[in-house]
């Protein structure tokens, strides 16, 4: 069939090119290849294998690397820095170091590129990654060396500085190929994203050097007690050398070997000259113990108060360790030392192991806490160390130290120190018998408020609150003065459900720090300032992150003059209490204050002496420059005793502790006196002398003092038990009559404390 397709079977067989007609077919009927053809066939196979290898080991990895490059996120040095836990540096009010609050992860100080000297950067580069300036995040030669070492059992890795930073920043050190692969991609991407100066800075801020120091900022202090900017090349070499073996930093041989290695590599990389190397001397670090002291912790209870305060001002717990903060506190080093000495010595020779104490001092002119002692931060329970309780911030019954707030409420009503009440003992109110602590704490049926405060006559203040001021205004007066109650976010409780508030009993419980703050308002002439522990906070860039306000407001009346007059009348009433309680002010200083005691409620099974025991005792008082609350008590309703199972009172331990603190703190400071104001609701009169009573014993002992009693209705349950001061048995050497409308009865051996 012409023009149609030809059948393949009709085609003649054509020999392929290169076939030899003389060759016989092989066993399969196929012609055998010639030597030339076999050679070409072999090279063709080699080329295909080579292409496959290139694709498998280069092209595909390159494609995978590109994909990984775009998928991974590079940790920003700024973000990583923000997430790093850094030590918070604490300073006293005068700028001297208090210590560091070091996070669990260790001590860190994050620096900027300008704060790290070139000599430190060069030392690290020479020691850890000499191609850092030119590599792209990883070093092929280093990788090959690492592979060889792994294969032969040698040591040494191939990680660049960028890779080490990625590992630390991501906190991922898993020995997997996936981790290593992504680490390479991230390192490469980081070098395309950030400048070398930022990468080396980030690395030196995060790497561990030993001695608990993370980052060169902390390490320079821990090893040489200096800022990083002041490091010499020799010191920088030691720190750089220790990066490889930080856990052996205290081994002299290891430290010396690593220092020599770093110096040799610095010479090799032309960072220092051979002459510098020859004259270099090993930089002996400061003693390890000194290093620990430098990074030692400030008082634990102060730290917690600071944390709470900062959390209320937009620096919560999750930011506290991230900002590289420096906290300048209001704590005065002299005051803090005096508080710790006075409080510690107060309990040294006591026979009752259940006694606890706390002392807080506040500056009336600023509201700043000058001293804070809340007890031992570490206590032993069943032979084990445990965190102690902060007794300075634990609410307790204030006893008679509540009475100045009773008086404040009365003064706000326009009635004052010249108002009279029946101050006799064993008065009945609504079927309840209220008694004074003893003959010395009672006065006539026409007892002025001024005298009643000096004697701490329970019947007068119970009557005053029950029938004149009512309970609500007393609570309001305490809050206006500075007591922070629970419903407002504080710790203290002031109950108005019954008249126990008048004598500081029942459910009314106030912390020592609140008492010091509230009395500071009286000392500040009625100007209330927010209590605070923090003066100023700066971050790692020395920018102010928070600064406390010392602004004041009139506490007891919108008219500042009226508030001043109220506070001045309270102060006038409290000046006579000091001498009456057998306490003394430092020479040249005027003091005002009030003791307080809460009686123990006896429970079944206790010894007979517990019936007369007390559970909480106070002395709260002030000068124009400092307000101090001293508390000595027990954990809850425990019967406390002195020698011979004698009761303890406000003037027994708390009073002398208060006096000791003032003596230590005010030594060398100029004398000071209170401003005088007109009396409210009566005639103008000078305050009772603070020397109403002087005795031959300026510091009472367990045997010669008494203090608070309680209402005598037998209601010792349900929070209905109040107490007040009983009397010291020391016979006064001489007495002076306090200024009042009524001449008080002669004192007996029992007096108010």
C-alpha positions in Angstrom: 0.0 0.0 0.0 1.7 3.1 -1.3 1.7 6.3 0.9 0.7 4.3 4.0 2.9 3.8 7.1 5.4 1.0 6.9 5.3 -1.9 9.2 8.2 -1.9 11.6 8.7 -5.6 10.8 9.4 -4.6 7.3 12.4 -2.4 8.2 15.9 -3.6 7.8 17.8 -3.9 11.0 20.4 -1.1 11.4 23.4 -1.6 13.5 23.9 0.9 16.2 26.9 3.2 15.8 30.0 1.8 17.3 29.0 -1.8 17.0 31.6 -4.1 15.5 30.1 -6.3 12.8 32.6 -9.0 13.5 31.5 -9.4 17.2 29.3 -12.2 18.0 26.1 -11.7 20.1 26.4 -12.5 23.8 24.4 -15.2 25.4 21.3 -13.1 25.6 21.4 -12.4 21.9 22.8 -8.8 22.4 25.9 -7.7 20.8 28.9 -7.3 23.1 30.2 -3.7 23.8 33.5 -2.7 22.5 36.2 -1.5 25.0 35.6 2.0 24.0 31.9 1.6 24.6 32.5 0.0 27.9 34.7 2.9 28.9 32.0 5.4 28.0 29.4 3.4 29.9 31.6 3.4 33.0 32.1 7.1 33.0 28.4 7.6 32.4 27.7 5.7 35.6 30.4 7.6 37.5 28.8 10.9 36.3 25.4 9.8 37.3 26.6 8.7 40.8 28.5 12.0 41.1 25.4 14.0 40.1 23.4 12.0 42.6 25.9 12.7 45.4 26.0 16.4 44.5 22.2 16.5 44.6 22.1 14.4 47.8 24.9 16.1 49.8 24.8 19.6 48.4 21.8 20.6 46.4 19.1 19.0 48.6 20.8 20.3 51.9 21.1 23.7 50.3 17.5 23.7 49.5 16.6 22.4 52.9 18.9 25.0 54.5 17.2 27.8 52.6 13.8 26.5 53.7 15.0 26.2 57.3 16.5 29.7 57.0 13.1 31.2 56.3 11.2 29.0 58.8 13.4 29.6 61.9 13.2 32.7 64.1 16.4 34.2 65.3 16.3 35.1 69.0 16.6 38.9 69.2 19.4 39.9 71.6 17.1 42.5 73.0 14.3 40.0 73.6 16.7 37.4 75.0 18.1 40.1 77.4 14.6 40.9 78.6 14.0 37.3 79.4 17.2 36.8 81.2 17.0 36.7 85.0 19.3 39.4 86.4 20.4 40.2 89.9 18.6 43.1 91.4 21.1 45.4 93.1 20.0 47.0 96.4 21.4 50.2 97.9 20.9 51.9 101.2 19.4 55.3 101.3 22.9 56.9 101.3 23.9 55.0 98.1 26.1 52.4 99.8 25.7 48.8 98.7 23.2 46.6 100.6 23.5 43.5 98.6 22.0 41.7 95.6 18.9 39.7 95.1 20.2 37.0 92.9 17.7 34.9 90.9 17.8 31.1 91.0 19.5 31.1 87.6 22.4 33.0 88.9 23.9 36.5 88.9 23.6 38.6 85.7 24.2 42.2 84.7 23.3 42.9 81.0 25.6 45.5 79.4 25.4 47.5 76.1 28.1 47.2 73.4 29.7 50.5 74.7 29.9 49.1 78.3 32.1 46.1 77.2 35.6 47.1 76.4 37.2 45.9 73.1 39.9 44.0 75.1 37.2 41.8 76.5 35.5 41.2 73.2 38.9 40.4 71.6 39.8 38.0 74.3 36.6 36.1 73.9 36.9 36.1 70.1 40.5 34.8 70.2 39.7 32.1 72.7 36.3 30.9 71.4 36.0 31.8 67.7 39.0 33.4 65.9 37.1 33.6 62.6 34.2 35.4 64.3 34.8 38.7 62.4 34.6 37.0 59.0 32.5 33.8 59.3 28.8 33.8 58.5 27.7 32.2 61.8 29.4 28.8 61.3 32.9 27.8 60.4 33.3 24.9 57.9 36.8 24.2 59.1 35.6 24.1 62.6 32.8 21.8 61.7 35.1 19.4 60.0 37.5 19.4 62.9 34.6 18.7 65.2 33.5 15.7 63.0 37.0 14.4 63.0 37.4 14.7 66.8 34.1 12.9 67.3 35.1 10.1 65.0 38.6 9.7 66.5 37.5 10.2 70.1 39.3 13.5 70.4 38.0 16.6 72.1 37.0 20.0 71.0 33.9 21.3 69.2 33.3 23.5 66.2 30.8 25.9 67.5 31.2 29.5 66.7 30.3 32.3 69.1 27.1 32.7 67.2 26.2 29.0 67.7 27.1 29.1 71.4 24.9 32.1 71.8 22.0 30.4 70.0 22.4 27.4 72.2 22.3 29.5 75.4 19.6 31.8 74.2 17.3 28.9 73.3 18.3 26.9 76.3 18.5 23.9 74.0 21.6 21.6 74.2 20.0 18.4 73.0 22.6 16.2 71.2 20.4 15.7 68.1 21.0 16.4 64.4 17.8 18.4 64.3 19.0 20.8 67.0 22.4 21.2 65.3 20.8 21.8 61.9 18.5 24.5 63.2 21.3 26.0 65.2 23.4 26.4 62.0 20.5 28.0 60.2 19.8 30.4 63.1 23.5 31.3 63.4 23.7 32.1 59.8 20.5 34.1 59.8 21.6 36.0 62.9 24.8 37.1 61.2 22.7 38.3 58.2 20.4 40.2 60.6 22.6 41.7 63.3 25.9 43.4 63.4 28.9 41.6 64.8 29.2 44.1 67.8 25.6 43.2 68.8 26.3 39.5 68.5 29.5 39.5 70.6 27.7 41.7 73.2 24.8 39.4 73.4 27.1 36.4 73.8 29.2 38.1 76.6 26.0 39.0 78.4 24.7 35.5 78.6 27.7 33.1 78.9 28.6 31.6 82.3 32.0 32.4 83.8 31.8 30.7 87.2 31.2 31.9 90.7 27.5 32.1 89.9 28.1 35.0 87.4 26.3 35.0 84.1 27.6 37.6 81.7 30.8 39.6 81.8 29.1 42.4 83.9 28.5 40.1 86.8 31.8 38.2 86.3 34.0 41.3 86.4 32.5 42.0 89.8 32.6 38.5 91.1 36.3 37.9 90.1 37.8 41.4 90.3 35.3 43.6 92.1 35.3 46.1 89.2 33.1 47.2 86.3 33.6 45.4 83.0 34.7 48.7 81.4 37.8 48.8 83.7 39.1 45.3 82.9 42.7 45.0 81.8 43.7 42.7 78.9 45.1 40.2 81.4 41.9 40.1 83.4 39.9 39.8 80.2 42.1 36.9 79.2 41.3 35.0 82.4 37.6 35.5 82.1 37.6 34.5 78.4 39.7 31.4 79.2 37.2 30.3 81.9 34.3 30.2 79.5 35.4 26.7 78.6 35.7 25.5 82.2 33.7 27.8 84.5 33.1 25.0 87.0 36.8 24.8 87.7 37.4 28.5 88.1 38.7 28.0 91.6 41.3 25.5 90.6 44.5 27.5 90.3 46.2 25.3 87.7 43.1 25.2 85.5 42.7 29.0 85.8 46.4 29.6 85.0 46.3 27.2 82.0 43.2 28.8 80.5 44.7 32.3 81.0 47.8 31.4 79.2 45.8 29.8 76.3 43.7 33.0 76.0 46.8 35.2 75.9 48.5 33.1 73.3 45.5 33.2 71.0 45.2 37.0 71.5 48.8 37.3 70.3 48.1 35.0 67.3 45.1 37.1 66.3 47.1 40.4 66.8 44.9 41.7 69.6 47.9 42.2 71.8 51.6 42.3 71.1 54.2 39.7 72.0 55.7 42.3 74.3 52.4 42.7 76.1 52.2 38.9 76.4 55.7 38.7 77.9 55.0 41.2 80.6 51.5 40.0 81.5 51.0 38.8 85.1 48.3 36.5 86.3 45.4 38.5 87.6 44.6 36.9 91.0 40.9 37.0 91.6 39.5 38.4 94.8 38.9 35.7 97.4 35.8 33.6 96.8 34.3 34.5 100.2 34.7 38.2 99.4 33.0 37.5 96.0 30.0 36.0 97.8 29.8 38.9 100.2 29.8 41.3 97.3 26.8 39.5 95.8 25.3 38.8 99.3 21.6 39.1 99.8 20.0 42.2 101.4 17.6 41.5 104.4 15.1 39.0 103.1 12.1 40.7 104.6 13.2 44.0 103.1 13.4 42.4 99.7 9.9 41.0 100.0 8.5 44.4 101.0 10.3 46.0 98.0 8.9 43.4 95.6 5.4 44.0 96.9 5.8 47.8 96.5 7.2 47.5 93.0 4.4 45.2 92.0 2.0 47.9 92.9 3.9 50.3 90.7 4.0 48.4 87.4 7.1 46.3 88.1 5.5 42.9 88.8 7.3 39.7 89.6 7.8 38.8 86.0 9.7 42.1 85.3 11.5 42.2 88.6 14.5 40.1 87.5 14.5 41.1 83.8 15.4 44.8 83.9 18.8 44.8 85.6 17.3 47.0 88.2 19.1 48.9 90.9 16.9 49.7 93.8 17.8 52.6 96.1 15.9 51.9 99.3 14.9 54.2 102.1 16.7 52.0 104.6 19.3 54.0 106.6 22.3 51.8 107.3 22.8 53.2 110.8 19.2 52.7 111.6 19.1 49.2 110.3 22.2 48.2 112.3 20.6 49.8 115.4 17.3 47.9 114.9 19.0 44.6 114.4 21.3 45.1 117.5 18.4 46.3 119.7 16.1 43.5 118.7 18.7 40.8 118.9 20.0 41.8 122.3 16.4 42.3 123.7 15.9 38.5 123.6 19.4 37.3 124.4 18.9 36.7 128.1 15.2 35.9 128.2 14.1 32.6 129.7 11.1 32.1 127.4 12.0 30.5 124.1 8.5 31.5 122.7 9.4 35.2 122.7 9.6 36.9 119.3 10.2 40.5 118.4 10.1 43.0 115.6 11.1 46.6 115.2 10.3 49.1 112.4 11.4 52.8 112.1 9.8 55.3 109.7 10.8 58.8 108.7 7.9 61.1 109.4 9.2 63.7 107.0 9.2 61.3 104.0 7.3 58.2 104.9 10.4 56.1 104.1 11.1 53.1 106.2 14.4 53.7 107.9 14.9 50.3 109.6 13.0 47.0 109.3 13.6 44.0 111.5 11.0 41.3 111.2 12.8 38.5 113.1 15.1 35.8 111.9 14.7 35.2 108.2 15.8 31.6 108.6 14.6 29.5 111.6 15.0 25.9 112.5 12.0 23.6 112.6 12.8 20.0 113.7 16.4 20.5 112.9 15.6 21.8 109.4 16.2 25.4 108.1 13.0 27.0 107.0 12.0 30.5 105.9 11.1 32.6 109.0 7.9 34.6 109.3 8.0 38.4 109.0 6.7 39.5 112.4 7.0 43.1 111.4 4.2 42.6 108.9 2.1 40.2 111.0 -1.0 41.7 112.7 -1.3 41.5 116.4 -3.6 42.9 119.1 -2.1 46.4 119.8 -3.5 46.7 123.3 -3.2 50.2 124.7 -1.1 51.5 121.8 -4.5 51.8 120.1 -5.6 54.6 122.5 -4.0 57.5 120.5 -6.5 56.6 117.7 -9.4 56.8 120.3 -8.1 60.2 121.2 -7.8 61.3 117.6 -11.5 60.4 117.0 -12.4 62.5 120.1 -10.3 65.5 119.0 -12.0 65.4 115.5 -15.3 66.0 117.3 -13.9 69.2 118.9 -13.4 67.6 122.4 -9.9 67.3 123.8 -7.4 66.7 126.5 -9.3 68.7 129.1 -12.5 66.7 128.8 -13.1 64.6 131.9 -14.4 61.0 132.4 -14.8 58.7 135.3 -11.4 57.1 135.5 -12.2 54.9 138.5 -11.7 51.1 138.4 -14.3 48.4 137.8 -16.9 50.4 135.9 -19.8 48.6 134.3 -20.8 49.2 130.7 -23.9 47.4 129.3 -23.5 44.7 131.9 -19.8 44.3 131.3 -17.2 45.2 134.0 -14.2 47.0 132.7 -11.3 47.4 135.1 -8.0 49.3 135.0 -4.7 47.5 135.4 -4.1 48.6 139.0 -4.3 51.6 141.4 -1.6 53.4 139.3 -3.7 53.2 136.2 -6.9 54.6 137.8 -7.7 58.2 138.5 -10.6 60.2 139.9 -14.2 60.4 138.7 -13.2 63.7 137.0 -10.1 62.4 135.2 -8.9 64.5 132.3 -8.2 62.7 129.0 -4.6 64.0 129.3 -4.1 62.2 132.6 -6.0 59.1 131.5 -3.6 58.7 128.5 -0.6 59.0 130.9 -2.0 56.4 133.2 -3.6 54.4 130.4 -7.0 54.2 132.2 -9.0 51.6 130.4 -12.3 52.8 131.8 -11.8 56.3 130.4 -11.1 55.1 126.8 -13.7 52.4 126.9 -16.3 55.0 127.9 -14.9 57.5 125.4 -15.4 55.2 122.4 -18.6 53.5 123.6 -20.5 56.7 124.4 -18.8 59.6 122.5 -16.7 58.7 119.4 -18.2 55.3 118.5 -16.1 52.6 116.9 -16.3 53.7 113.2 -14.5 57.0 113.7 -11.7 55.3 115.7 -11.1 52.9 112.8 -11.2 55.9 110.4 -8.7 57.8 112.5 -6.3 54.8 112.4 -6.6 54.5 108.6 -6.1 58.2 108.2 -2.9 58.0 110.2 -1.6 55.2 107.9 -2.8 51.8 109.1 -3.5 49.7 106.0 -6.4 47.4 106.6 -7.2 44.2 104.8 -10.2 45.6 102.9 -7.8 48.1 101.3 -5.2 45.6 100.5 -3.2 45.7 103.7 -2.6 43.2 106.5 -4.1 44.9 109.5 -7.7 44.3 110.8 -9.7 46.9 112.7 -13.0 45.5 113.9 -15.9 47.8 114.7 -18.4 45.2 115.6 -17.9 45.7 119.4 -16.1 48.1 121.7 -13.0 45.9 122.0 -11.5 48.3 119.4 -11.1 51.0 122.2 -8.5 48.9 124.0 -6.9 47.3 121.0 -8.3 43.8 121.7 -10.8 41.4 120.2 -10.4 41.1 116.4 -8.5 44.3 116.1 -5.0 43.4 115.0 -2.4 45.8 113.5 1.1 45.1 112.2 4.2 46.8 113.7 5.0 48.4 110.3 1.5 49.9 110.3 1.9 51.2 113.8 5.2 52.8 113.1 3.7 54.5 110.0 0.6 55.7 111.8 2.5 57.2 114.7 4.8 58.9 112.1 1.7 60.9 111.1 1.5 62.3 114.6 5.2 63.1 114.5 4.8 64.8 111.2 2.2 67.3 112.6 -0.8 65.6 111.0 0.7 65.2 107.5 0.4 61.7 106.3 2.8 60.3 103.7 2.7 56.9 102.1 5.0 54.4 103.7 7.5 53.1 101.3 10.7 51.1 101.1 11.9 52.3 97.7 13.3 55.7 96.9 14.2 55.1 93.3 14.6 52.3 90.8 16.9 52.5 87.7 17.2 50.0 84.9 20.4 48.6 83.3 20.6 51.7 81.0 20.5 53.9 84.2 17.0 55.2 83.3 14.6 55.9 86.1 12.0 53.1 86.1 10.2 54.3 89.3 10.6 57.0 91.9 8.6 57.2 95.1 6.6 60.3 95.9 7.0 61.9 99.3 4.0 64.2 98.9 1.9 64.6 102.0 -1.7 65.2 102.7 -3.5 66.5 105.8 -4.5 63.3 107.6 -7.3 64.2 110.1 -9.0 67.2 108.5 -9.1 68.8 105.0 -7.7 71.9 106.7 -4.0 71.2 107.3 -3.9 73.6 110.3 -6.7 71.6 111.9 -5.0 68.3 111.2 -1.8 69.7 112.6 -3.6 70.8 115.8 -5.1 67.3 116.2 -1.8 65.6 115.8 -0.1 68.1 118.2 -2.7 67.3 120.9 -2.1 63.6 120.5 1.7 64.2 120.8 1.1 66.4 123.9 -0.8 63.5 125.6 1.9 61.0 124.8 4.9 62.9 126.0 4.1 62.2 129.7 3.8 58.5 129.0 7.6 58.1 128.4 8.6 59.0 131.9 5.6 57.3 133.5 6.7 54.1 131.8 10.2 54.4 133.2 11.7 55.1 129.7 14.0 57.8 128.7 14.6 59.9 125.5 18.1 60.5 124.2 19.6 63.7 125.5 18.3 66.8 123.7 15.4 65.0 122.1 11.7 65.0 123.0 9.8 61.8 122.7 6.1 60.7 122.8 4.7 57.2 122.8 2.5 54.5 124.2 2.9 51.0 125.5 0.4 48.3 124.9 -0.2 44.7 126.1 -2.7 42.0 125.3 -3.4 39.4 128.0 -3.2 35.7 127.2 -6.4 33.8 127.3 -5.8 30.7 129.4 -6.8 27.3 128.0 -7.1 23.9 129.7 -3.9 22.1 130.5 -1.7 25.2 131.0 0.1 25.9 134.2 -1.4 28.2 136.8 0.9 31.1 136.0 -0.6 31.3 132.5 -3.7 32.9 133.9 -1.8 36.1 134.5 0.4 35.9 131.4 0.3 38.2 128.4 0.7 37.3 124.8 1.6 40.5 123.0 3.5 43.6 124.2 4.3 46.9 122.5 6.1 50.2 122.7 5.3 52.6 119.9 6.7 56.1 120.0 8.5 58.9 118.1 10.6 62.0 118.0 10.1 64.7 115.3 12.5 62.7 113.0 11.7 59.0 113.6 8.7 56.9 114.5 9.5 53.5 116.0 7.3 50.5 116.7 8.8 47.8 118.9 6.8 44.5 119.4 7.6 41.6 121.6 5.1 38.7 121.7 4.3 35.2 120.7 2.9 33.3 117.8 -0.8 33.6 118.6 -2.3 33.2 122.1 0.8 31.8 123.9 1.5 32.6 127.5 4.7 34.5 127.8 6.8 34.9 130.9 10.0 36.3 132.3 12.1 35.0 135.1 10.2 33.1 137.7 7.2 32.8 135.4 6.5 36.6 135.9 4.4 38.2 133.2 6.1 40.4 130.6 4.6 43.9 129.7 5.1 46.6 127.2 7.7 48.2 129.4 9.5 45.0 130.2 11.2 44.2 126.9 9.6 46.2 124.1 10.1 49.5 125.9 13.8 49.0 126.6 14.2 47.7 123.0 12.6 50.9 121.7 14.7 53.0 124.0 17.9 51.2 122.9 17.2 51.8 119.2 16.6 55.5 119.7 19.8 55.8 121.7 21.9 54.1 119.0 20.2 55.8 116.1 20.0 59.4 117.4 23.5 59.5 118.8 25.3 62.4 117.2 22.2 63.8 115.6 21.0 67.3 116.6 18.4 67.7 119.4 14.8 68.2 118.4 11.6 69.2 120.1 7.9 69.0 119.1 6.0 72.0 117.8 3.5 73.3 120.4 -0.2 73.8 119.4 -3.3 75.0 121.2 -5.4 72.5 123.0 -8.6 71.5 121.3 -11.8 72.0 123.4 -10.2 73.6 126.4 -7.7 76.0 127.8 -4.2 76.5 126.3 -1.7 74.7 128.4 1.8 73.3 128.1 2.1 69.5 127.7 2.8 67.4 130.8 6.5 67.0 131.3 8.1 63.9 130.0 9.8 63.7 133.4 6.5 63.1 135.2 8.2 60.1 136.8 11.9 59.5 137.1 13.3 56.4 138.8 16.6 55.1 139.8 16.1 52.3 137.2 16.0 53.6 133.6 15.6 50.1 132.2 13.0 48.0 133.9 13.5 44.3 134.4 11.0 41.4 134.6 10.9 41.7 138.4 10.2 45.5 138.7 7.7 46.3 136.0 4.1 45.6 135.2 1.8 46.5 132.4 -1.6 45.8 130.9 -4.6 44.2 132.5 -8.1 43.5 131.1 -11.8 44.1 131.5 -12.9 42.1 134.5 -16.1 40.6 133.2 -14.5 37.2 132.8 -15.2 37.1 129.1 -12.0 35.6 127.8 -13.4 34.0 124.7 -14.8 35.0 121.4 -12.3 37.9 120.9 -13.9 39.8 123.8 -10.7 40.0 125.9 -8.9 43.3 126.1 -5.9 44.4 128.1 -4.0 47.3 129.3 -1.0 48.4 131.3 -0.4 47.2 134.8 2.1 48.7 137.1 5.8 48.6 137.8 6.7 47.9 141.4 9.7 50.2 141.4 9.1 53.0 143.8 9.6 56.4 142.1 12.4 58.5 143.4 10.2 61.6 143.0 7.2 62.6 141.1 5.9 65.8 139.4 2.2 66.6 139.1 1.1 66.4 135.4 -0.6 69.5 134.0 -4.4 68.9 134.1 -7.5 70.4 135.6 -7.6 67.7 138.2 -4.6 67.0 140.5 -4.2 63.2 140.2 -4.2 61.0 143.3 -0.8 60.2 144.7 0.9 57.3 142.9 1.3 54.0 144.6 3.9 51.4 143.9 1.7 50.3 140.9 1.8 52.6 137.9 0.9 52.6 134.3 3.5 51.5 131.7 
